[in-house]
Amino acid sequence: MDELCALDATDLAQRLRRREVSARDVVAAHLDRIDRVNPAINAIVTLDAEGALAAAAAADEAVARGAEPGPLHGLPIAFKDTHDTAGMRTTYGSPLLADYVPASDELIVERIQDAGAVRIGKTNVPEFAAGSHTFNTLFGTTRNPYDLGRSAGGSSGGAAAALAAGLTPIADGSDMGGSLRNPASFCNVVGFRPTPGRVPSHPTDNPWDTLGTSGPMGRTVADVALLLSVIAGPDPRSPIALETPGAAFRVPLERNLAGLRVAWSPTLGGLPVEPVVADVLAGAPAVFAELGCVVEEATPDLSDAEFVFRTLRANAFALQFGDRFDRRPELFKPALAWNIEVGRKLSGADVWQATTAWARTYRAAAAFFDSYDVLIAPVSQVPPFDVDEEYPEIIAGQDQHSYLDWMRSAYHVTVLGAPAISVPAGFTPDGLPVGLQIVTRPRSDLLTLQVAAAFEAATGHGRRRPPL
């Protein structure tokens, strides 16, 4: 990577604050790299170079006048194309919204820009963020920087690919069924699904939703913690917002893990896992043992997770997209149309049964985390797959019948309501990245970051960059 574009966000932010480098120079370097590299991977789909350079100049001038720089001062960011950005096209990857320009920023965008980040554009997503492979009819497919013939994951696939390729130093994303974790695993970066409510959403039609959440991505765990420190914290418009201020995460992450009880679940209760993924992750328990942890093989009760997630997701899709689908069904990809129709067949009793099953799963998880401090497992059951496939149809010899099936190792963890992070864990013999999923008790987000940082420091897999 070019020198400025290769720096970790925490390092780059410190240099900007000390005025060792200007926001103009940082933004210009990233824009130049985008111009040269982005056509190959298609991570950034809307770009405002002129506006970004003007904002960088304004940031430099404000600091020169004595203004206190924010924690993200001068860092360029391209927002996920499902997050509303005032005055900048936000398409959600759908031709229905090809020309939609929001009048205001949503909360996560507002907080990031208020912290001093410079908006340069938007990152690619699958249609309405449905699926963990980033492609749509508006912008095409995002390719994996480690192998351009492979998927970058999704739905925050553009964000993960941009990070891996050095196009941005930080990235925002969102996660219902693995949309922060799967692309991080595929692109050898870090993606953190925080405890629901840690990063409040506004505006939203369902402010009580805890199945999906926004969160941070970065090339290191420290970078993720830096961004979390900006986007986390209470907001009176969110009924589930947690009260801990974001600044609580702007702390050193070093921690002695001696005595920590770690549960290793290589298949999360019997899910098929491709042998190449299993082989890469097989050494993870030994890393934690060497860090002083007590490691045992154990899995929380996830017997209801499939029913809970699939039912509540389908119901949400039918309610959220049904009217648009009725008006223009031809503009919906088949997988999304199928998911909407599944939701429409549900009864109120089905949704209630899923809700009560979710409560049982949450109680079982609480009991599990009384016995264990940390759960480690695969992020994804497969390595990055062929970019021309919609989804993997076979995993370890078992058929996968829909665009959701192969994502179970991520969305079963979603149902736990717990913070979960994907951290680089190694590479297949073909050089494809594999991530480790680290999960802790709900609301113990700082512990999740500390454990991930210790694994990252002990292994160093995240330092390997794609050969672009």
Summary of the structure (lengths in Angstrom):
residues: 468
radius of gyration: 20.6
end to end distance: 7.9
largest distance: 63.6
contacts: 1814
relative contact order: 0.13
helix: 42%
strand: 17%
